[in-house]
Amino acid sequence: MEILTGAASCTISSVVIAPLMHLIDDVLRRDENTQLLQDQLNRMKALLQDINSQIEHEQRSPPDTVKNWLQRIHHSLEDAKGVIHRSEQDRWCLDCIFCKPRLATQIREWNTNFDKLFSNLRTDFSIFHHAQQVISSAPLQPEALLQTVPESGFVGSGIKDGEMQLQSWLEDEDRQFRIMGIYGMGGIGKTSLLRKIYNAYKKGKLFEAVIWVTVSRTYNIAELQGLIAENLNLGSTTSNAESSSALDMRKMKLCACLREKKFLLVLEDMWMQLQLDEELGIPMGNDRGSRVLISTRDFDVIKRMGAEELSINMQTLSSDEGWELFCRGAFKADSAPTKDIVDVATEIAGECNGLPLAINAVAAAMKGKTRLNEWEVALNHMKNMDPGFLVSSGIDKGLYWRLKLSYDSLPNSVFKNCFLYCATLPEDWHFEVNNLVEMWIGEGLVNSRGTSNLMDTGLSYVELLIERCLFQSIYDDDDGLRRIQVHDIVHDLAVYIGENEEQCFFRTAKNLKEFPAQKEIGNCKRIAIGHNNISVLPTDFRCPNLLTLTLDYNESLREVPNGFLVNLTSLRVLNLSTTQLESLPMSLWHLRQLEYLNLEETLIKDLPEDICNLSQLQFLHLHSCKNLESLPPKMGQLENLRTLNIGNCCSLTGIPREISQLTSLNTLWLCTSYLCTSETEANSIMEVEGVKSGVCSLRDLTNCPNLRELEVHVKAGIEVEGIRSGIKEGIMGSWLEMRDLVLIFDEEDDDVVEDLPQDMGCMKKLQRFLLRNYHGRSLPNCICEFLQLERLYLRRCFQLGNLPPLERLPNLRYLSLHSCIKLKELEIGTSGIARGFPMLQSLKLESLPMLESLASSSSNVVWNEQTMPKLQVLTIRDCQSLKGLPTGIDKLPNLRSIVVQKDWWENNDIEFFLEKKLYHLLVLIE
């Protein structure tokens, strides 16, 4: 960039800036009838003064883009002067229809155009100014200074320029393979930008494959390969212990697939160099214009990956942008804070140093606080850093204290300990909400409030942690289960606080090969060493105050010595899942305080009757124990048991009837898999009526009045005179507390004549319902009485020809119809009125070969803004009879994506319609 002398810069000021300043002064001399223009002109005058002072101070010529905007502003101000002159000349004009153009219209149009000019000038100059600040210290490269795109919808001023820079690199016609990078400190918004780019190109046609992979600090090559393969529909396994030959085989498979495609691979959160070709199988010689986009905190990773020339350095928000984002999170829209609070709040926002993660967390912590002293205490807290803070913790010191304010502001120690539990899991892990709450309950962190259920109370804790921006909520669209994710910086915060303040030992996913020494652990109350490679446990282990121990995903662990557990008398939560354990030590059954036991995906063959000694046990997880052959008959003695998960235990010879004696039972999972065949599920199928001695039937479960979650594979009732009946009245009507029901019928029940019973309408609290292999021709209308139902899944309902009026469900947010082969119409909007679903966000239609219309074909429905006002995603796959989409679909105000197969799109005569109105929403899939 050319450096000018002081005289030259003054010339620029006099030639370019000064005339504009004089012009504004002239325009401002107008009467009160042009008040609408005054604020705009004052804004521009202030900005021009700022630009003028910066140019004179830095003695640098502004870039051509800024000069061009200044020229356009000059013309706009001339227009404004003309408008004012006209208003003075036509002082007595009534602005009637005979005036061409009308004065009011002229003023309004000028304001609209001026807004755009002002915004673009401010953006371009901001980028120019910030670039000068970093050019002396940063390596020479094409930088764009970007801000994050948080969930609040706030967008920093530089985001459009950053997107344009990335788009230019991605869409360059150069067919050579390119690696691009984004770098910057943690919490600055790299992931938000990547998601924005990923979502944009996932919808488009530029790349044949768009793949997202989170790498993380302790990545595993097999897992990364598996994620890429899964994105390419090549199949996937997630085992950490794959042989080198298996890795090489998959590497060759990936290379062969990607070599023939133009692909975009997004590698988020990289901490070290990754050999794309040698380790993953990414063909770097691909000459189809493929791109790899990486994000990292370390510019050295950018250089080692060869992305230095095509890299973006993420910068923090400006003070104004940071303040705007802070206000959105800290203050309610309907109540203005006092001036004293605003003054302190401005300082607090400034202490966040423009980091979106810190701003959101601190704002959430201060939300609702109305006393000045609360704000002053928070400001003082942020300004006094811990001098002993460990730099090696991986968190920037300043960011640590800003986030810790959100932690310290939690209501009490219970919430703080609940938050710290996220450190027991790996970074970037999606953990199931109910399972997390169970562990909280098991350790005694959740106490019932009056008549509230413990699970409901624990879920309210989750909501508060989400509100404080410490947890992020996500849903799995395939199963509808809610999961939680935490930012890796927030995860680091939990590890640091837990180990330094709360007597915890957190070493999850740290590549440990040996159990930590006794002196390292000391007298901890929580030990988390899952997701490692520990194969041997000590025979004598003492930790008398230990409450929680997680050893999950140590896939080489085959034995737990008897002496390992014998002294852990205070233990309440134990996780041994996804290990190679074939048997359990006798000392396990003497842990009388144990409340949570997870043995999922182990190789155990039986569960000894000694488990009945665990009188405090509340949660027992045995999912995918595929060698498990039997359960002890006396399990009914576990009177405190709330959760029993024996899903996917394919070797079970039967489910003992004593399970129905568990009157405290809230959750019972019995299904193997939604996709397994009837042969693999034969041993876990539950009869509707009791026909086998000692084996539990569906009717037996009427003795469990507190059931809230049930997943069960059932077989129809007794055959009478050649007719086999379905589920009779008097069973489902007893489950008054049911929230989550997965009902899978036997595929061979195609001769069952009865539909679902009407008394299922008694389940007024139902929130999720999945129905599979249902052979009824219709669904009972009582389903429309589930006023709290949010997620409905109908899969492989082969005889289902029509649906009840589901639009009566006021809270339905997700509707998935799969393999309902006789369904012809959805009838969204009836009787000529576009009546639809008020809360529906996602509509997923798959393998519906006879579906002809989303609306009623006989009523000429035209959709409008009220049909599905909150719909965001419409997915259509394998619906070959569907010809076009309803008229008015372009009126849906929140529609973001229409996911369709490429061949369906090309074979339907709707391209012109969508190209004009919704083409930008299309996501084409194979």
NORKAQUI-V683317 format. One record per backbone hydrogen bond with DSSP energy under -1.0 kcal/mol. CO is the residue of the C=O (numbers start at 1). NH is the residue of the N-H. E is the energy in kcal/mol with one decimal. If there is no record, write none. Layout:
BEGIN
CO|NH|E + CO|NH|E
END
This chain:
BEGIN
5|9|-2.3 + 6|10|-2.0 + 7|11|-1.9 + 8|12|-2.1 + 9|13|-2.2 + 10|14|-2.6 + 11|15|-2.8 + 12|16|-3.0 + 12|17|-1.0 + 13|18|-3.2 + 17|21|-2.1 + 18|22|-2.5 + 19|23|-2.3 + 20|24|-2.2 + 21|25|-2.0 + 22|26|-2.1 + 23|27|-2.4 + 24|28|-2.5 + 26|29|-1.1 + 28|30|-1.8 + 31|34|-1.7 + 32|35|-1.4 + 34|37|-1.6 + 37|41|-2.1 + 38|42|-2.4 + 39|43|-2.2 + 40|44|-2.2 + 41|45|-2.3 + 42|46|-2.2 + 43|47|-2.1 + 44|48|-2.7 + 45|49|-2.1 + 46|50|-1.9 + 47|51|-2.6 + 48|52|-2.7 + 49|53|-2.4 + 50|54|-2.2 + 51|55|-2.5 + 52|56|-2.2 + 53|57|-2.2 + 54|58|-2.7 + 55|59|-1.7 + 59|4|-1.8 + 63|67|-2.1 + 64|68|-2.8 + 65|69|-2.1 + 66|70|-2.3 + 67|71|-2.0 + 68|72|-2.1 + 69|73|-2.7 + 70|74|-2.1 + 71|75|-1.7 + 72|76|-2.1 + 73|77|-2.6 + 74|78|-1.8 + 75|79|-1.9 + 76|80|-2.1 + 77|81|-2.3 + 78|82|-1.8 + 79|83|-2.2 + 80|84|-2.4 + 81|85|-2.3 + 82|86|-2.3 + 83|87|-2.3 + 84|88|-1.8 + 85|89|-2.1 + 86|90|-3.1 + 90|93|-1.6 + 96|99|-1.6 + 102|106|-2.3 + 103|107|-2.5 + 104|108|-2.4 + 105|109|-2.7 + 106|110|-2.2 + 107|111|-2.3 + 108|112|-2.2 + 109|113|-2.4 + 110|114|-2.6 + 111|115|-2.4 + 112|116|-1.4 + 113|117|-2.1 + 114|118|-3.0 + 115|119|-2.4 + 116|120|-2.4 + 117|121|-2.4 + 118|122|-2.5 + 119|123|-2.3 + 120|124|-2.7 + 121|125|-2.5 + 122|126|-2.2 + 123|127|-2.3 + 124|128|-2.2 + 125|129|-3.0 + 126|130|-2.7 + 127|131|-2.1 + 128|132|-1.4 + 129|133|-1.2 + 130|134|-1.4 + 131|135|-1.5 + 134|138|-2.8 + 141|143|-1.3 + 150|153|-1.9 + 156|159|-1.4 + 158|162|-1.9 + 159|163|-2.5 + 160|164|-2.3 + 161|165|-2.1 + 162|166|-2.4 + 163|167|-3.0 + 164|168|-2.3 + 165|169|-1.8 + 166|170|-2.8 + 167|171|-2.7 + 175|289|-2.1 + 178|292|-2.1 + 180|294|-2.5 + 181|312|-2.0 + 182|296|-2.0 + 183|314|-2.9 + 185|188|-1.3 + 187|357|-2.0 + 189|193|-1.8 + 190|194|-2.4 + 191|195|-2.7 + 192|196|-1.8 + 193|197|-2.2 + 194|198|-3.3 + 195|199|-2.9 + 196|200|-1.8 + 197|201|-2.3 + 198|202|-2.2 + 199|203|-1.1 + 209|264|-2.6 + 211|266|-3.2 + 213|268|-2.5 + 220|224|-2.4 + 221|225|-2.8 + 222|226|-2.3 + 223|227|-2.3 + 224|228|-2.1 + 225|229|-2.8 + 226|230|-2.4 + 227|231|-1.9 + 228|232|-1.4 + 229|234|-3.1 + 230|233|-1.4 + 243|247|-2.0 + 244|248|-2.4 + 245|249|-2.2 + 246|250|-2.3 + 247|251|-2.5 + 248|252|-2.2 + 249|253|-1.9 + 250|254|-2.9 + 251|255|-2.4 + 252|256|-2.4 + 253|257|-1.9 + 254|258|-2.9 + 255|259|-1.9 + 258|261|-1.7 + 262|208|-2.7 + 262|209|-1.2 + 263|291|-2.5 + 264|211|-2.9 + 265|293|-2.6 + 266|213|-2.4 + 267|295|-1.7 + 268|215|-2.9 + 269|216|-1.3 + 274|276|-1.2 + 275|279|-2.2 + 275|280|-1.2 + 276|281|-1.2 + 276|282|-2.7 + 282|284|-1.0 + 283|286|-1.3 + 290|178|-1.7 + 291|265|-2.3 + 292|180|-3.3 + 293|267|-2.7 + 294|182|-2.1 + 295|270|-2.8 + 296|184|-1.3 + 298|302|-1.1 + 299|303|-2.2 + 300|304|-2.6 + 301|305|-2.0 + 302|307|-2.7 + 303|306|-1.4 + 310|181|-2.3 + 312|183|-2.5 + 318|322|-3.0 + 319|323|-2.2 + 320|324|-2.2 + 321|325|-2.5 + 322|326|-2.3 + 323|327|-2.5 + 324|328|-1.6 + 325|329|-1.2 + 326|330|-2.3 + 327|331|-2.0 + 332|335|-1.3 + 338|342|-2.4 + 339|343|-2.3 + 340|344|-1.8 + 341|345|-3.4 + 342|346|-2.5 + 343|347|-1.3 + 344|348|-2.3 + 345|349|-2.9 + 346|350|-2.0 + 347|351|-1.9 + 349|352|-1.0 + 350|353|-1.7 + 352|355|-1.9 + 354|317|-2.6 + 355|359|-2.8 + 356|360|-2.8 + 357|361|-2.0 + 358|362|-2.8 + 359|363|-2.6 + 360|364|-2.1 + 361|365|-1.8 + 362|366|-1.7 + 366|369|-2.0 + 371|375|-1.1 + 372|376|-2.2 + 373|377|-2.4 + 374|378|-1.8 + 375|379|-2.3 + 376|380|-2.3 + 377|381|-2.4 + 378|382|-2.0 + 379|383|-1.7 + 380|384|-1.0 + 386|389|-1.8 + 390|393|-1.4 + 391|394|-1.3 + 396|400|-2.6 + 397|401|-1.8 + 398|402|-1.7 + 399|403|-2.4 + 400|404|-2.5 + 401|405|-1.3 + 403|407|-1.4 + 404|408|-3.5 + 405|409|-1.6 + 407|410|-1.6 + 412|416|-1.6 + 413|417|-2.5 + 414|418|-2.2 + 415|419|-2.3 + 416|420|-2.0 + 419|422|-2.0 + 420|423|-1.9 + 421|424|-1.9 + 422|425|-1.2 + 426|429|-1.3 + 431|484|-2.6 + 432|436|-1.8 + 433|437|-2.4 + 434|438|-2.1 + 435|439|-1.7 + 436|440|-2.0 + 437|441|-2.7 + 438|442|-2.9 + 439|443|-2.0 + 440|445|-2.7 + 441|444|-1.2 + 449|452|-2.1 + 453|457|-2.4 + 454|458|-2.7 + 455|459|-2.5 + 456|460|-1.7 + 457|461|-1.4 + 458|462|-1.7 + 459|463|-2.0 + 460|464|-1.7 + 461|465|-2.0 + 462|466|-2.0 + 463|467|-2.5 + 464|468|-1.8 + 465|470|-2.2 + 465|471|-1.6 + 466|469|-1.9 + 472|485|-2.6 + 474|483|-3.2 + 476|480|-3.0 + 481|476|-1.7 + 482|433|-2.2 + 483|474|-2.8 + 484|431|-2.2 + 485|472|-2.5 + 487|491|-2.4 + 488|492|-2.2 + 489|493|-2.0 + 490|494|-2.1 + 491|495|-2.2 + 492|496|-2.6 + 493|497|-2.7 + 494|498|-2.5 + 495|499|-2.2 + 496|500|-2.0 + 497|501|-2.7 + 498|504|-1.8 + 503|525|-2.9 + 503|526|-1.1 + 505|528|-2.8 + 512|533|-2.9 + 517|521|-1.6 + 518|522|-2.7 + 525|547|-2.6 + 525|548|-1.6 + 526|505|-2.5 + 527|550|-2.2 + 528|507|-3.2 + 530|509|-2.3 + 543|546|-2.0 + 547|572|-2.7 + 547|573|-2.3 + 548|527|-2.4 + 549|575|-2.2 + 550|529|-2.4 + 552|531|-2.8 + 554|557|-2.0 + 557|580|-2.3 + 561|564|-1.3 + 563|541|-1.1 + 565|568|-1.9 + 567|569|-1.4 + 568|571|-1.4 + 572|595|-2.5 + 572|596|-2.0 + 573|549|-2.3 + 574|598|-2.2 + 575|551|-3.2 + 577|553|-1.9 + 581|603|-2.3 + 585|588|-1.4 + 586|589|-1.1 + 587|590|-1.5 + 588|591|-1.4 + 590|592|-1.8 + 591|594|-2.0 + 595|618|-2.4 + 595|619|-2.2 + 596|574|-2.3 + 597|621|-2.4 + 598|576|-2.8 + 600|578|-3.0 + 605|629|-3.1 + 608|611|-1.8 + 609|612|-2.2 + 610|613|-2.3 + 611|614|-1.8 + 613|615|-2.3 + 614|617|-1.7 + 618|642|-3.3 + 618|643|-2.3 + 619|597|-2.6 + 620|645|-2.1 + 621|599|-3.0 + 622|625|-1.5 + 623|601|-2.1 + 624|626|-1.6 + 625|628|-1.8 + 629|653|-2.2 + 632|635|-1.4 + 634|637|-2.3 + 635|638|-2.1 + 637|639|-2.5 + 638|641|-1.8 + 642|666|-3.0 + 642|667|-2.9 + 643|620|-2.4 + 644|669|-2.2 + 645|622|-3.0 + 647|624|-2.6 + 648|650|-1.1 + 649|652|-1.6 + 655|696|-3.4 + 656|659|-1.8 + 657|660|-2.0 + 658|661|-2.0 + 659|662|-2.0 + 661|663|-1.9 + 662|665|-1.7 + 666|708|-3.6 + 666|709|-2.7 + 667|644|-2.4 + 668|711|-2.4 + 669|646|-2.6 + 677|681|-1.1 + 681|684|-1.7 + 686|715|-2.3 + 687|698|-3.0 + 688|699|-1.7 + 692|695|-1.6 + 694|657|-2.1 + 699|702|-1.9 + 700|703|-1.9 + 701|704|-1.7 + 704|707|-1.5 + 708|739|-3.2 + 708|740|-2.6 + 709|668|-2.5 + 710|742|-3.1 + 711|670|-3.4 + 712|744|-2.6 + 713|686|-3.6 + 714|746|-1.3 + 715|688|-1.9 + 720|723|-1.6 + 723|720|-2.9 + 724|753|-1.2 + 725|717|-2.0 + 731|734|-1.6 + 732|735|-1.4 + 734|736|-1.6 + 735|738|-1.2 + 739|767|-3.5 + 739|768|-2.2 + 740|710|-2.6 + 741|770|-2.6 + 742|712|-2.5 + 743|772|-2.3 + 744|714|-2.6 + 746|749|-2.0 + 749|752|-1.5 + 757|760|-1.3 + 758|761|-1.9 + 759|762|-1.9 + 760|763|-1.9 + 762|764|-2.4 + 763|766|-1.6 + 767|790|-2.8 + 767|791|-2.0 + 768|741|-2.6 + 769|793|-2.7 + 770|743|-2.9 + 771|795|-3.0 + 772|745|-2.6 + 777|801|-1.8 + 780|783|-1.8 + 781|784|-1.8 + 782|785|-2.0 + 783|786|-1.7 + 785|787|-2.0 + 786|789|-1.7 + 790|813|-2.9 + 790|814|-2.2 + 791|769|-2.2 + 792|816|-2.5 + 793|771|-2.7 + 794|818|-2.9 + 795|773|-1.4 + 796|798|-1.3 + 797|800|-1.3 + 804|806|-2.3 + 805|808|-1.8 + 806|809|-2.4 + 813|841|-2.7 + 813|842|-1.8 + 814|792|-2.5 + 815|844|-2.9 + 816|794|-2.7 + 817|846|-2.8 + 818|796|-2.9 + 819|821|-1.1 + 820|823|-1.5 + 824|852|-3.1 + 824|853|-1.5 + 827|829|-1.0 + 830|833|-2.3 + 833|835|-2.0 + 841|872|-3.0 + 841|873|-2.1 + 842|815|-2.2 + 843|875|-2.8 + 844|817|-2.8 + 845|877|-2.5 + 846|819|-1.9 + 848|851|-1.3 + 853|826|-1.4 + 854|828|-2.3 + 856|859|-1.0 + 864|867|-1.6 + 868|871|-1.4 + 872|896|-2.8 + 872|897|-2.2 + 873|843|-2.3 + 874|899|-3.0 + 875|845|-2.9 + 877|847|-2.0 + 879|882|-1.5 + 886|889|-1.6 + 887|863|-2.6 + 888|891|-2.2 + 889|892|-1.4 + 897|874|-2.3 + 898|923|-2.5 + 899|876|-3.3 + 900|925|-2.4 + 901|905|-2.4 + 902|906|-2.4 + 903|907|-1.5 + 905|908|-1.0 + 908|910|-1.8 + 910|914|-2.4 + 911|915|-2.7 + 912|916|-1.4 + 914|918|-1.8 + 914|919|-2.3 + 918|921|-2.0 + 919|922|-1.4 + 921|898|-2.3 + 923|900|-1.9 + 925|902|-2.8
END
